[in-house]
């Protein structure tokens, strides 16, 4: 919903409060050159800034790592903020040199080298963040987070802001909340959450930067004093991230809007989480109208609003409207990032094509447009390949496309001039909406889901804990203890019930596909695992018995199949579970007819024709009426004419 832009640090020599007394004229002159370079950098005079840095290096300035870092940053801005790979290599070299053991010429260079390495590590994590490599960014930032209490306050605020944003970006919501407590109670970097008294919180909320979503400036200052001047802005960013963390964790918090899109969008997200979808949509439209009238609308904001409107309509089952909003969001996003290789990091960070295509694919599935859905999923699966739900959605698209082709072939076979198409077999590994590729998708989904289930973290909270919560322990280690079941990025963390429902859906789809491909052994295995699942829904219970029965019949085990096709169990199923699903069995009566028809088939295979015929006589539902009539005629032919009777 809300993006944050992090700043590159342009560092100079030590702050005058920390540096030794400047008694030498050369040291005073070096410091003056540093200040001049700083001024030229702020004025975007990058050529002149580089000349001053070169002059400092020729004069033998002892803080070589700092000059090296600043030169890399200035060169990056000189090239239009697009050559981030060159900057990243230089930052990697700086941190590698700092980690390598060696001699230093003086205490001053030692301290400045450590400062340069600290900022280089931070900037390196910023680059990975903007490239959507959140896991790598967390890894690179970890050494700074581990010694957060030892860092200078302004630098600690920068590191804390980036760390909190990365935790939110990776859906580690519980850990983000614990880290927020650590920042609040241990480091005193953030204030308490806004209360219901708007007058008390107005000053705090007003510190949010009005253009945080598009700001691409740097904090450039000679030493810590001027970086300290950036803390109020960082405090506003931390305040916004604090509210986002509390809202995502469903904590009661009052959001006081300050006229910026960031806080207004957060208010809309709070409405959405509270399931007030109408107010969420109104809030987003208000943001769009106000920013359009003020002339402050940007492609990033338009993308955000269109995507979130689509999410709201998807939630209330307005699938066609949702798909339209997602397509609009894609158009805005393509305007924003037409050529990512030549884009700035901020533009690269704002690109959200993968997430939008994921949402559009889900909408297309609900609209029964499986081919379009499959094409949408092909893009996000490259980035979110560890998401089992995404693999399941791809398999569902393959199944839906295959079933649509069967219906079309049946329609053509009934016409007077059937059209025939040559069948071109291809490898199952080719990403096409086929049943063969669906098997690969389901295997990936099943393997990932089984793996995540073994690592699932249960957050057991007793009623006593709720009534008398334990005092907070905001230490460096305590915030790392909470675990998040964020297995389905970019979606939010999953509950145990959601994980078990997903497992049941995978087993059911795997059994169905195996039946279609003639792999009856695997179909039976998957259906038995489906029936063994905990908290199995009535719909999945019905599918499990039907697939197991069909697999057993195809394996010439009709007697065992009849055990799964006993129609008495259907009467115990919940009708609501059938009526609310997007499938053909919309009632218990329809389910009864389907199960009875399959039971009649099993009886016919055992030559129990009279009982099977009697069972077929009561099947009147449109789903099975034609099939039941055909089976009854087959049995009439097999039984022969009845003495003294008339043909049916």
C-alpha positions in Angstrom: 0.0 0.0 0.0 2.7 2.5 1.0 6.2 2.6 -0.3 9.2 4.3 1.4 12.3 5.6 -0.2 15.6 5.4 1.6 18.4 7.8 1.3 22.0 7.5 0.3 24.4 9.0 2.8 27.2 11.3 1.6 29.6 11.3 4.5 32.5 13.6 5.3 35.1 13.8 8.0 34.4 13.5 11.7 32.1 15.9 13.5 34.0 18.8 15.1 32.7 17.7 18.5 34.4 14.3 18.2 37.5 15.2 16.2 40.8 16.3 17.8 41.4 20.0 18.3 42.3 21.4 14.9 45.7 23.1 15.7 47.3 22.5 12.3 46.5 24.8 9.5 46.4 21.9 7.0 43.7 20.1 9.0 41.6 23.3 9.0 42.0 23.6 5.3 41.1 20.0 4.7 37.9 20.4 6.7 37.1 23.6 4.7 37.4 21.6 1.5 35.1 18.9 2.9 32.5 21.6 3.6 32.9 23.0 0.1 32.5 19.6 -1.5 29.4 19.1 0.6 27.9 22.4 -0.6 28.7 21.6 -4.2 27.1 18.2 -3.8 23.9 19.7 -2.4 23.9 22.2 -5.4 24.2 19.2 -7.8 27.6 20.5 -9.0 29.0 17.0 -9.1 32.0 17.7 -11.3 33.2 20.4 -9.0 32.5 18.1 -6.0 34.6 15.4 -7.5 37.5 17.9 -8.1 37.4 18.9 -4.5 37.5 15.3 -3.4 40.4 14.6 -5.7 42.2 17.6 -4.3 41.7 16.2 -0.8 43.1 12.9 -1.8 46.2 14.6 -3.4 46.8 16.6 -0.2 47.1 13.3 1.7 43.8 13.4 3.6 44.0 10.5 6.0 40.3 9.4 5.8 40.8 7.6 2.5 37.8 5.2 2.9 35.5 8.2 3.4 36.8 9.9 0.2 36.5 6.7 -1.7 32.9 6.3 -0.6 31.9 9.9 -1.3 33.5 9.7 -4.7 31.4 6.6 -5.6 28.2 8.3 -4.4 28.9 11.5 -6.3 29.8 9.5 -9.5 26.5 7.6 -9.1 24.5 10.8 -8.9 26.5 12.3 -11.8 25.4 9.5 -14.1 21.7 10.2 -13.3 21.3 7.6 -10.5 21.2 4.7 -13.0 24.6 3.0 -12.6 23.7 1.3 -9.3 25.6 -1.8 -10.2 28.9 0.2 -10.4 28.1 1.8 -7.0 27.3 -1.6 -5.5 30.6 -3.1 -6.6 32.5 -0.2 -5.0 30.4 -0.6 -1.8 31.2 -4.3 -1.7 34.9 -3.5 -2.0 34.7 -1.0 0.8 33.1 -3.4 3.2 35.5 -6.2 2.2 38.5 -4.0 2.9 37.0 -3.0 6.3 36.5 -6.6 7.2 40.0 -7.7 6.1 42.6 -7.5 8.9 45.4 -5.0 8.2 47.4 -2.1 9.5 46.1 1.4 9.6 48.2 4.5 9.5 46.5 6.4 12.3 43.7 6.4 14.8 41.8 8.9 12.7 41.9 6.7 9.6 40.8 3.7 11.7 37.7 5.6 12.9 36.9 7.0 9.5 37.3 3.6 7.9 34.8 2.2 10.3 32.4 5.0 9.6 32.8 4.5 5.8 32.2 0.8 6.2 29.1 1.4 8.3 27.5 3.7 5.7 28.7 1.5 2.8 26.9 -1.5 4.4 23.7 0.6 4.8 23.8 1.9 1.2 24.4 -1.6 0.0 21.3 -2.8 1.8 19.4 0.2 0.3 20.3 -0.9 -3.2 19.1 -4.5 -2.6 15.9 -3.1 -1.1 15.1 -1.0 -4.2 15.8 -4.1 -6.4 13.2 -6.0 -4.4 15.9 -8.4 -3.1 14.5 -8.1 0.4 16.1 -11.3 1.8 19.6 -10.2 0.6 19.0 -6.7 2.0 18.2 -8.1 5.4 21.3 -10.3 5.3 23.5 -7.3 4.4 22.0 -5.1 7.1 22.2 -7.7 9.9 25.7 -6.6 11.1 24.5 -3.0 11.6 21.2 -4.1 13.3 23.2 -6.4 15.7 25.1 -3.3 17.0 22.3 -0.8 16.7 22.7 0.4 20.3 26.4 1.3 19.6 25.6 3.4 16.5 25.3 7.2 16.5 21.7 8.1 16.9 21.1 9.4 13.4 22.7 6.4 11.8 20.7 4.1 14.2 17.5 5.8 13.0 18.4 5.2 9.4 19.2 1.5 10.0 16.1 1.0 12.1 13.9 2.5 9.4 15.3 0.3 6.7 15.1 -2.8 8.9 11.5 -2.2 9.8 10.6 -1.6 6.2 12.3 -4.8 5.2 10.5 -6.8 7.8 7.2 -5.4 6.5 8.1 -6.1 2.9 8.8 -9.7 3.7 5.6 -10.0 5.7 7.3 -10.6 9.1 4.6 -8.8 10.9 5.1 -10.3 14.4 8.8 -9.7 14.3 8.2 -6.1 13.0 6.0 -5.4 16.0 8.6 -6.8 18.4 11.3 -4.8 16.7 9.1 -1.7 17.0 8.9 -2.3 20.8 12.6 -2.6 20.9 13.0 0.8 19.1 10.5 2.4 21.4 11.4 1.1 24.8 15.1 0.4 24.5 16.4 3.0 22.0 13.7 5.6 22.4 13.7 6.2 18.6 9.9 6.3 18.2 7.1 7.7 20.4 4.1 5.8 21.6 1.4 5.1 19.1 -1.2 7.8 18.5 -4.0 7.9 20.9 -7.6 8.9 20.4 -6.8 12.5 21.4 -6.0 14.2 18.1 -4.7 17.4 19.7 -1.9 15.5 21.5 -0.8 13.7 18.3 -1.1 16.5 15.7 2.5 17.6 16.1 3.8 14.0 15.8 1.8 13.1 12.7 2.8 16.4 11.1 6.4 15.3 10.9 5.7 12.9 8.0 7.6 14.0 4.9 5.0 15.3 2.4 6.9 13.8 -0.6 8.3 10.6 0.9 7.1 8.5 -2.0 9.1 10.4 -4.6 12.0 12.0 -2.7 15.4 11.0 -4.1 17.7 13.4 -2.4 20.6 12.5 -0.1 21.6 13.4 3.4 24.9 15.1 2.7 26.7 16.7 5.7 30.1 17.2 7.2 30.0 14.7 10.0 27.3 13.7 12.4 25.9 17.1 13.2 24.2 17.6 9.9 23.1 14.0 9.7 21.5 14.7 13.0 19.5 17.3 11.3 17.9 14.6 9.2 16.5 12.8 12.3 13.2 14.8 12.4 12.4 13.5 8.8 13.5 10.0 9.8 11.3 10.3 12.9 8.4 11.0 10.6 9.2 7.9 8.5 9.5 5.8 11.6 6.2 7.2 12.8 4.5 6.2 9.5 6.1 2.7 9.6 5.0 2.3 13.2 1.4 3.0 12.2 1.7 0.6 9.3 3.0 -2.1 11.6 0.2 -1.7 14.1 -2.5 -1.6 11.4 -1.1 -4.8 9.7 -1.1 -6.5 13.1 -4.7 -5.4 13.6 -3.9 -3.3 16.6 -6.3 -0.5 17.6 -4.7 2.7 16.5 -6.0 6.1 15.5 -4.6 7.5 12.2 -4.7 11.2 12.0 -4.4 12.3 8.4 -2.0 15.2 7.6 -3.0 15.8 4.0 -0.4 13.5 2.5 -1.3 10.4 0.4 0.7 8.1 2.7 -1.5 8.6 5.7 -4.7 8.7 3.7 -3.8 5.4 2.0 -3.0 3.9 5.4 -6.4 4.9 6.6 -7.9 3.1 3.5 -5.9 0.0 4.4 -7.3 0.1 8.0 -10.8 0.2 6.6 -10.0 -2.7 4.4 -8.6 -4.8 7.3 -11.7 -3.9 9.3 -13.8 -5.2 6.3 -15.3 -1.9 5.7 -14.8 -2.2 1.9 -17.1 0.7 0.9 -15.2 3.2 3.1 -11.9 1.9 1.9 -12.9 2.4 -1.7 -14.2 5.9 -0.9 -11.0 6.8 0.8 -8.9 5.7 -2.2 -11.2 7.7 -4.6 -10.8 10.8 -2.4 -7.0 10.5 -2.6 -7.2 10.2 -6.4 -9.5 13.2 -6.8 -7.6 15.4 -4.4 -4.2 14.6 -5.9 -5.5 15.0 -9.4 -6.9 18.5 -8.6 -3.7 19.5 -6.9 -1.6 18.3 -9.8 0.4 16.0 -7.5 -0.8 12.7 -9.0 2.1 10.4 -10.0 2.3 7.0 -11.9 3.3 5.4 -8.6 0.2 6.8 -6.8 -2.1 5.9 -9.7 -0.7 2.3 -9.7 -1.2 2.0 -6.0 -4.8 3.3 -6.1 -5.8 1.2 -9.1 -4.3 -2.0 -7.7 -5.9 -1.5 -4.3 -9.3 -0.7 -5.8 -8.9 -4.0 -7.7 -8.2 -5.8 -4.4 -11.3 -4.4 -2.8 -13.5 -5.5 -5.7 -11.9 -8.9 -5.8 -12.7 -9.3 -2.1 -16.4 -8.6 -2.7 -16.5 -10.9 -5.7 -16.8 -8.2 -8.4 -14.3 -10.0 -10.5 -14.8 -8.2 -13.8 -14.4 -4.8 -12.2 -11.4 -6.0 -10.3 -9.7 -7.3 -13.5 -10.3 -3.9 -15.1 -8.6 -2.1 -12.2 -5.7 -4.5 -12.2 -5.3 -3.9 -16.0 -5.3 -0.1 -15.3 -2.7 -0.6 -12.6 -0.5 -2.5 -15.1 -0.8 0.3 -17.6 0.3 2.9 -15.0 3.1 0.6 -13.9 4.4 0.2 -17.4 4.5 3.9 -17.8 6.6 4.1 -14.7 9.1 1.4 -15.6 9.3 1.0 -19.4 13.0 0.3 -19.3 14.1 -0.9 -15.8 17.7 -1.4 -16.9 18.0 2.4 -17.5 15.8 3.4 -14.5 16.8 4.9 -11.2 16.6 2.8 -8.1 13.6 4.7 -6.9 11.7 3.9 -10.1 12.8 0.3 -9.9 11.6 0.1 -6.3 8.2 1.5 -7.4 7.6 -1.2 -10.0 4.9 -3.6 -8.9 4.2 -5.6 -12.1 4.7 -9.0 -10.4 2.2 -8.3 -7.6 -0.3 -6.8 -9.9 -0.1 -9.7 -12.4 -0.6 -12.1 -9.5 -3.8 -10.3 -8.6 -5.0 -10.1 -12.2 -4.4 -13.9 -12.6 -6.6 -14.6 -9.6 -9.3 -12.4 -11.1 -9.0 -14.1 -14.4 -9.4 -17.5 -12.8 -12.7 -16.4 -11.2 -13.8 -15.1 -14.6 -13.0 -18.6 -16.0 -10.4 -17.2 -18.4 -7.7 -19.8 -17.6 -5.4 -19.1 -20.5 -5.1 -15.4 -19.6 -4.7 -16.3 -15.9 -1.9 -18.7 -16.7 0.0 -16.1 -18.7 -0.4 -13.7 -15.8 1.1 -16.2 -13.3 4.1 -16.9 -15.4 5.7 -13.6 -14.5 5.3 -13.6 -10.6 6.3 -17.3 -10.4 9.8 -16.3 -11.4 10.2 -14.1 -8.3 7.9 -15.9 -5.9 8.8 -19.5 -6.8 8.6 -20.5 -3.1 4.9 -19.7 -2.9 2.9 -22.9 -2.9 -0.3 -21.1 -3.4 0.9 -19.6 -6.7 1.9 -23.0 -8.0 -1.6 -24.3 -7.0 -3.2 -21.3 -8.9 -1.2 -22.2 -12.0 -2.3 -25.8 -11.8 -5.9 -24.7 -11.4 -5.5 -22.6 -14.6 -4.2 -25.7 -16.4 -7.1 -27.8 -15.2 -9.7 -25.2 -16.2 -8.2 -24.8 -19.6 -8.2 -28.6 -20.2 -11.8 -28.9 -19.1 -12.8 -26.0 -21.4 -11.1 -27.8 -24.3 -13.0 -31.0 -23.5 -16.3 -29.2 -23.6 -15.4 -27.6 -26.9 -14.3 -30.9 -28.4 -17.6 -32.5 -27.2 -19.6 -29.7 -28.8 -17.7 -30.0 -32.1 -18.1 -33.8 -32.1 -21.9 -33.3 -31.9 -21.9 -30.9 -34.9 -22.4 -32.1 -38.4 -18.9 -30.9 -39.5 -16.5 -31.7 -36.7 -13.1 -30.0 -37.0 -10.1 -32.1 -36.3 -6.7 -30.7 -35.1 -3.5 -32.6 -35.2 -2.1 -33.3 -31.7 1.4 -32.1 -31.2 2.9 -33.7 -28.1 5.4 -31.6 -26.1 7.5 -31.9 -23.0 5.8 -31.6 -19.7 8.4 -29.0 -18.6 7.2 -26.5 -21.2 5.1 -23.8 -19.4 1.8 -24.3 -21.1 -1.7 -24.7 -19.6 -1.7 -28.5 -20.0 -2.4 -31.3 -17.5 1.2 -32.5 -17.8 2.5 -29.1 -16.6 -0.2 -29.1 -14.0 1.4 -32.2 -12.5 4.7 -30.4 -12.1 3.0 -27.4 -10.5 1.1 -29.6 -8.0 4.3 -31.5 -7.1 6.0 -28.1 -6.4 3.0 -26.9 -4.4 2.8 -30.2 -2.4 6.5 -30.3 -1.6 6.6 -26.7 -0.4 3.4 -27.0 1.6 4.6 -30.2 3.4 7.9 -28.4 4.1 6.2 -25.3 5.5 3.8 -27.4 7.6 6.8 -28.9 9.5 8.0 -25.4 10.2 4.7 -23.9 11.1 4.9 -21.7 14.2 2.0 -21.9 16.6 1.5 -18.7 18.6 -0.4 -20.1 21.6 -1.9 -17.4 23.7 -4.0 -18.4 26.8 -6.7 -16.4 28.3 -4.6 -15.7 31.3 -1.9 -14.1 29.1 -4.6 -11.9 27.6 -5.9 -10.7 30.9 -2.5 -10.2 32.5 0.1 -9.6 29.8 3.8 -10.0 30.7 5.9 -6.9 30.8 7.8 -6.3 27.5 11.4 -7.4 27.2 12.7 -5.0 24.5 16.2 -6.4 24.2 18.4 -7.0 21.1 17.6 -10.7 21.1 13.9 -10.7 22.2 12.6 -9.1 19.0 14.2 -11.9 17.0 12.1 -14.6 18.8 8.7 -14.0 17.2 8.1 -16.1 14.1 5.9 -15.4 11.1 4.4 -18.0 8.8 5.1 -15.9 5.7 5.3 -18.8 3.4 3.2 -17.2 0.6 4.8 -14.0 -0.2 3.6 -11.5 -1.5 0.5 -12.6 0.3 0.2 -12.0 4.1 1.2 -14.7 6.6 -1.0 -17.8 6.5 -2.9 -19.4 9.4 -2.9 -23.1 10.2 -6.4 -23.4 8.9 -5.4 -21.7 5.6 -2.4 -24.0 5.3 -4.5 -27.1 5.8 -7.2 -25.9 3.3 -4.4 -25.3 0.8 -3.0 -28.8 1.4 -6.5 -30.3 0.9 -6.9 -28.3 -2.4 -3.5 -29.6 -3.6 -4.4 -33.2 -2.8 -7.8 -32.9 -4.5 -6.3 -31.2 -7.7 -3.5 -33.8 -7.8 -5.9 -36.7 -7.6 -8.1 -35.2 -10.3 -5.2 -34.6 -12.7 -3.9 -38.0 -12.1 -7.3 -39.5 -13.0 -7.4 -37.5 -16.2 -3.9 -38.7 -17.2 -4.6 -42.3 -16.3 -2.3 -42.5 -13.3 -4.8 -44.3 -11.1 -2.3 -45.3 -8.4 -1.3 -41.7 -7.7 -4.9 -40.6 -7.9 -5.8 -43.1 -5.2 -2.8 -42.1 -3.1 -3.7 -38.4 -3.3 -7.4 -39.0 -2.5 -6.5 -41.1 0.6 -4.2 -38.4 1.8 -7.0 -35.9 1.2 -9.4 -37.9 3.3 -6.7 -38.1 6.1 -6.4 -34.3 6.3 -7.4 -32.5 9.5 -10.2 -30.0 9.5 -11.4 -31.3 6.1 -14.3 -29.4 4.6 -17.4 -31.2 3.5 -16.8 -30.3 -0.1 -13.2 -31.8 0.0 -14.6 -34.9 1.8 -17.0 -35.5 -1.0 -14.2 -35.1 -3.6 -11.9 -37.4 -1.7 -14.4 -40.2 -1.7 -15.4 -39.7 -5.3 -11.9 -39.6 -6.6 -10.9 -42.6 -4.5 -13.9 -44.6 -5.8 -13.2 -43.7 -9.4 -9.5 -44.7 -9.1 -10.5 -48.0 -7.5 -13.0 -48.8 -10.3 -10.4 -48.0 -12.9 -8.1 -50.4 -11.1 -10.7 -53.2 -11.3 -11.5 -52.9 -7.6 -15.2 -52.2 -7.7 -16.0 -53.8 -4.4 -13.5 -51.5 -2.6 -14.9 -48.5 -4.6 -18.4 -49.1 -3.3 -17.1 -48.4 0.2 -16.3 -44.8 -0.9 -19.5 -44.3 -2.8 -22.0 -45.0 0.0 -24.6 -42.2 -0.5 -25.5 -42.1 3.2 -22.5 -40.0 4.1 -23.7 -37.3 1.7 -26.7 -36.6 3.9 -24.4 -35.6 6.7 -22.7 -32.9 4.7 -23.3 -29.2 5.2 -25.3 -27.7 2.4 -23.8 -24.2 2.9 -20.3 -25.6 2.0 -21.7 -26.5 -1.4 -23.8 -23.4 -2.1 -20.9 -20.9 -1.4 -18.3 -22.6 -3.7 -17.7 -21.8 -7.4 -18.4 -25.2 -8.8 -21.3 -27.3 -10.4 -22.4 -29.0 -7.2 -24.5 -26.2 -5.7 -26.6 -28.4 -3.4 -26.6 -31.6 -1.4 -29.2 -33.0 -3.8 -26.7 -32.6 -6.7 -24.0 -34.3 -4.7 -26.4 -37.1 -3.8 -27.2 -37.7 -7.5 -23.5 -37.7 -8.5 -22.5 -40.2 -5.8 -25.4 -42.4 -6.6 -24.6 -42.4 -10.3 -20.9 -43.4 -9.5 -22.2 -46.1 -7.2 -24.5 -47.4 -10.0 -21.4 -47.6 -12.2 -19.6 -49.7 -9.6 -22.6 -52.0 -9.3 -22.7 -52.4 -13.0 -19.0 -53.4 -13.1 -19.8 -56.1 -10.5 -22.8 -57.3 -12.7 -25.2 -56.2 -10.0 -27.4 -54.8 -12.7 -30.9 -54.9 -11.1 -29.8 -53.0 -8.1 -27.8 -50.5 -10.3 -30.9 -50.0 -12.5 -33.1 -49.4 -9.5 -30.6 -46.8 -8.3 -30.5 -45.0 -11.6 -34.3 -44.7 -11.7 -34.2 -42.0 -9.0 -31.5 -39.8 -10.6 -33.1 -36.7 -12.1 -30.6 -34.0 -11.6 -29.4 -32.3 -14.8 -25.8 -33.0 -14.0 -26.2 -36.8 -14.3 -29.6 -37.2 -16.1 -28.1 -37.9 -19.6 -25.3 -40.1 -18.3 -27.8 -42.1 -16.2 -30.0 -42.6 -19.2 -27.1 -43.9 -21.3 -26.0 -46.2 -18.5 -29.5 -47.5 -18.1 -29.8 -48.3 -21.8 -26.5 -50.1 -21.7 -27.7 -52.3 -18.8 -31.0 -53.0 -20.6 -29.1 -54.3 -23.6 -26.8 -56.4 -21.4 -29.7 -57.8 -19.4 -31.7 -58.6 -22.5 -35.5 -58.2 -23.0 -37.7 -59.0 -20.0 -40.1 -61.9 -20.6 -43.6 -60.5 -21.3 -42.3 -57.0 -21.0 -41.9 -54.0 -23.3 -38.6 -52.4 -24.2 -37.8 -49.3 -22.2 
